[in-house]
Amino acid sequence: MNATKALYEMDFHLWLKETVNLLCKGDVEKLDLENLAEEIEDMENSRKDALESNLIRVLQHLLKWKYQPQKQTNSRKASITEHSLSLNKAFKKVPA
């Protein structure tokens, strides 16, 4: 097991710093590629999950807004706005 891989098991934040340092230096041989690939994949999955969650929340509240007009509260309106803004922000981060 190389030193960087061992670091991953002991101190994740230090592993991150060391990985960034190695990437910036171009020292690919010392990288813990297995865990790096896993962390990048997890980041992508987390982004997808957040996007899906915000989309579901907006759709739920928009449907409730339309079909339950008696419950058109400021709280629901704020939630629609908040989750819509989060969706817009996420879409702007995606390269065209």
C-alpha positions in Angstrom: 0.0 0.0 0.0 1.5 3.4 -0.9 1.7 6.2 1.5 -1.1 8.2 0.0 -3.5 5.3 0.1 -2.6 4.7 3.8 -3.3 8.4 4.5 -6.8 8.0 3.0 -7.5 5.4 5.7 -6.1 7.5 8.6 -7.0 11.2 7.7 -9.4 12.0 4.9 -8.8 15.8 4.9 -5.1 15.4 4.9 -5.4 12.9 2.1 -7.4 15.5 0.1 -4.7 18.2 0.7 -2.0 15.8 -0.4 -3.9 14.6 -3.4 -4.4 18.2 -4.6 -0.7 18.9 -4.0 0.3 15.9 -6.0 -2.1 16.8 -8.8 -0.7 20.4 -8.9 2.8 19.0 -9.1 1.9 16.5 -11.7 3.2 13.7 -9.5 0.8 11.1 -10.8 2.8 8.1 -9.7 2.2 8.9 -6.0 -1.6 9.4 -6.4 -4.0 7.0 -4.8 -5.9 6.6 -8.0 -8.4 4.0 -6.8 -9.7 6.2 -4.0 -9.4 9.4 -6.1 -11.7 7.8 -8.7 -14.1 6.7 -6.1 -14.3 10.2 -4.5 -14.9 11.8 -7.9 -17.6 9.3 -8.7 -19.2 10.0 -5.3 -19.1 13.8 -6.0 -20.9 13.3 -9.2 -23.5 11.1 -7.6 -24.0 13.7 -4.8 -24.6 16.4 -7.4 -27.1 14.2 -9.2 -28.9 13.4 -6.0 -29.1 17.1 -5.0 -30.4 18.1 -8.4 -33.0 15.3 -8.3 -34.1 16.3 -4.8 -34.5 20.0 -5.7 -36.4 19.1 -8.9 -38.8 16.9 -7.0 -39.4 19.5 -4.3 -40.2 22.2 -6.9 -42.6 20.0 -8.8 -44.3 18.9 -5.6 -44.8 22.5 -4.4 -45.9 23.7 -7.9 -48.5 20.9 -8.1 -49.7 21.7 -4.6 -49.8 25.4 -5.4 -52.0 24.7 -8.4 -54.3 22.1 -7.0 -54.5 23.3 -3.3 -55.0 27.0 -3.7 -56.2 27.2 -0.1 -52.6 26.3 1.0 -50.8 28.9 -1.1 -48.7 30.1 1.8 -45.6 32.3 1.8 -43.7 29.4 3.1 -44.6 27.3 0.1 -43.8 30.2 -2.2 -40.4 30.6 -0.6 -39.7 26.9 -0.9 -40.5 27.0 -4.7 -38.2 30.0 -5.1 -35.4 28.5 -3.0 -35.3 25.2 -4.8 -35.7 26.8 -8.2 -32.7 29.0 -7.5 -30.7 25.9 -6.5 -31.7 24.2 -9.7 -30.6 27.3 -11.8 -27.3 27.4 -9.9 -26.7 23.7 -10.6 -27.6 24.0 -14.3 -25.2 26.9 -14.7 -22.3 24.8 -13.4 -22.9 22.1 -16.1 -20.7 22.7 -19.1 -22.6 23.1 -22.4 
